[in-house]
Amino acid sequence: LHSFPTRRSSDLKNPLKKAYLKHLFKTLKRYELDIYNVVDGIASISYIDSDSIIKQTRCSVPITTIPIGIDLSKIPKTNLKREFPSLFHLGSMDWIPNQEGIKWFLNDIWPAVSKEFPDLQLYLAGRNMPEWLKKMNASHIYVEGEIENAYHYMQSKSILVVPLLLGSGMRVKIIEGMACGNTVISTTIGAEGIMYTN
């Protein structure tokens, strides 16, 4: 079931926002519980999702797990030189968990990292970049917005950061980054559902 509203509501100090997110969670939960039994079967992309459905619902239809995979032959080869070291984030920036994660990373993580590695560059890419990021003027941080080719972009950088504090399910971008040869640094929530080695 969707964990985003409950995870987010525990962080909010505004009681109206907190109440709204709790209402949203209840509405989504009711919808999911109703919808599970009106389909012929369910295919989830991670074992965590499958287990969650089985444990939290009275689902009477067959459930199977079909993990996400990347066909390496479909990843275009590029002659771009990989910038090393460099950090980058790539994701839809109209998704609230991505915005919240980047805010946390910039405020709580980046200052210590950039102090330790003063020449390190951080690139932020993705569609629908919010105005507060577009207007940010900080040394060694480049807000690039939507990019033309995600695979080429990932192959031109070294370390993918996925600083998610909210959300549920699997982040396919992590799988794509691994397939492109990137080191991936993520939170536990960001890496949820992926059979990775720490």
C-alpha positions in Angstrom: 0.0 0.0 0.0 1.1 3.6 -0.6 3.4 4.6 2.3 4.1 8.1 1.0 1.3 9.9 2.9 2.0 8.3 6.2 5.7 8.8 5.9 5.2 12.4 4.9 2.6 13.1 7.6 5.0 12.1 10.4 7.4 14.9 9.2 4.9 17.7 8.9 4.5 20.4 11.5 1.5 22.1 9.8 -1.6 20.4 11.3 -3.8 21.1 8.2 -1.3 19.5 5.9 -0.9 16.6 8.3 -4.6 16.1 8.5 -4.9 16.3 4.7 -2.2 13.7 4.1 -3.8 11.3 6.6 -7.1 11.7 4.8 -5.3 11.1 1.5 -3.8 7.9 2.9 -7.1 6.6 4.0 -8.7 7.3 0.6 -5.8 5.6 -1.3 -5.9 2.6 1.1 -9.7 2.2 0.6 -9.3 2.5 -3.1 -6.5 -0.1 -3.3 -8.4 -2.6 -1.0 -11.4 -2.3 -3.3 -9.5 -2.5 -6.6 -7.4 -5.6 -5.8 -10.3 -8.0 -6.0 -11.9 -6.7 -9.2 -9.0 -7.6 -11.4 -8.0 -11.0 -12.8 -4.5 -11.0 -11.3 -1.8 -8.7 -10.0 1.8 -8.4 -11.2 4.1 -6.3 -9.0 7.6 -5.3 -9.8 9.1 -6.2 -6.4 8.8 -8.9 -3.8 8.3 -6.2 -1.1 5.2 -5.0 -3.0 3.8 -8.5 -3.4 4.4 -9.3 0.3 2.7 -6.0 1.3 -0.4 -6.8 -0.8 -0.7 -10.3 0.6 -0.1 -9.2 4.3 -2.3 -6.0 4.2 -5.2 -7.1 2.1 -7.7 -9.9 1.7 -6.8 -10.3 -1.9 -8.4 -13.3 -3.6 -6.7 -13.1 -7.0 -3.4 -14.5 -8.0 -0.3 -12.4 -7.3 3.1 -12.7 -9.0 6.3 -10.7 -9.0 7.9 -9.7 -12.2 11.1 -7.7 -11.3 12.2 -4.8 -13.5 15.1 -5.5 -15.7 17.1 -3.5 -18.2 18.0 -4.9 -21.6 21.7 -3.8 -21.8 21.6 -4.1 -25.6 19.1 -1.2 -25.6 21.4 1.2 -23.8 23.0 3.3 -26.5 26.8 3.4 -26.5 28.4 6.8 -26.2 31.8 8.3 -26.6 31.1 10.8 -23.9 33.9 11.1 -21.3 32.5 10.3 -17.9 33.1 13.2 -15.5 34.8 11.8 -12.4 34.1 12.5 -9.7 30.7 14.0 -10.1 27.3 13.7 -8.3 24.0 13.9 -10.1 20.3 13.4 -9.5 17.9 12.6 -12.4 14.2 12.4 -11.8 10.8 14.0 -12.4 10.9 17.1 -10.2 7.1 17.5 -10.1 7.0 14.4 -7.9 6.9 15.6 -4.3 9.2 12.9 -2.9 12.0 14.0 -5.4 11.6 17.6 -4.3 11.6 16.8 -0.6 14.6 14.5 -1.0 16.6 17.1 -2.9 15.8 19.8 -0.3 17.0 17.5 2.4 20.1 16.6 0.5 21.0 20.2 -0.3 20.3 21.4 3.3 21.6 18.5 5.4 24.1 16.5 3.3 25.7 18.7 0.6 27.3 21.3 2.9 29.4 18.6 4.6 30.2 16.8 1.3 31.3 19.9 -0.5 33.4 21.0 2.5 35.2 17.7 2.4 35.5 17.7 -1.4 35.5 21.4 -2.5 35.9 20.7 -6.2 33.0 18.2 -6.4 30.2 19.1 -8.9 26.5 18.3 -8.3 24.1 18.2 -11.2 20.3 18.2 -10.9 18.4 17.1 -13.9 14.8 16.2 -14.7 11.6 17.6 -16.1 9.4 20.2 -14.4 12.2 21.7 -12.3 10.6 23.9 -9.6 11.3 27.6 -9.6 13.1 27.5 -6.2 15.8 25.2 -7.8 16.0 27.1 -11.1 16.7 30.3 -9.1 19.3 28.7 -6.9 22.7 30.3 -7.3 25.2 28.0 -5.5 28.8 27.2 -6.3 29.4 23.8 -7.9 25.6 23.1 -8.2 24.2 23.0 -11.8 20.4 22.9 -12.3 20.1 21.5 -15.8 16.3 20.7 -16.1 15.0 18.3 -18.6 17.7 16.5 -20.6 17.5 15.0 -24.1 18.8 11.4 -23.5 18.7 9.9 -20.0 21.1 7.1 -20.8 23.7 9.4 -22.3 23.4 11.7 -19.4 23.9 9.0 -16.9 26.9 7.7 -18.8 28.5 11.2 -18.7 28.4 11.4 -14.9 29.8 9.1 -12.1 27.7 8.9 -9.0 23.9 8.9 -9.0 22.3 10.2 -5.7 18.8 9.1 -4.8 18.0 10.9 -1.6 14.4 9.8 -1.0 12.8 10.1 2.4 9.3 9.4 1.1 7.5 7.1 -1.3 7.1 3.4 -1.8 7.8 0.9 -4.6 10.9 0.5 -6.7 13.0 3.3 -8.2 13.7 2.1 -11.8 16.2 5.0 -12.2 18.5 3.2 -9.8 18.4 0.1 -12.0 19.0 2.2 -15.1 21.9 3.9 -13.3 23.5 0.6 -12.4 23.1 -0.6 -16.0 24.9 2.6 -17.2 27.8 1.8 -14.9 27.1 4.5 -12.2 27.8 4.1 -8.6 24.5 4.7 -6.7 24.1 6.3 -3.3 20.6 6.1 -1.9 18.6 6.1 1.3 17.1 2.8 2.4 13.7 4.1 1.2 15.1 5.0 -2.2 16.6 1.6 -2.6 13.5 -0.2 -1.4 12.5 -3.2 -3.5 15.9 -3.6 -5.2 17.9 -6.8 -4.5 21.2 -4.8 -4.1 24.4 -5.4 -2.3 25.3 -2.6 0.2 
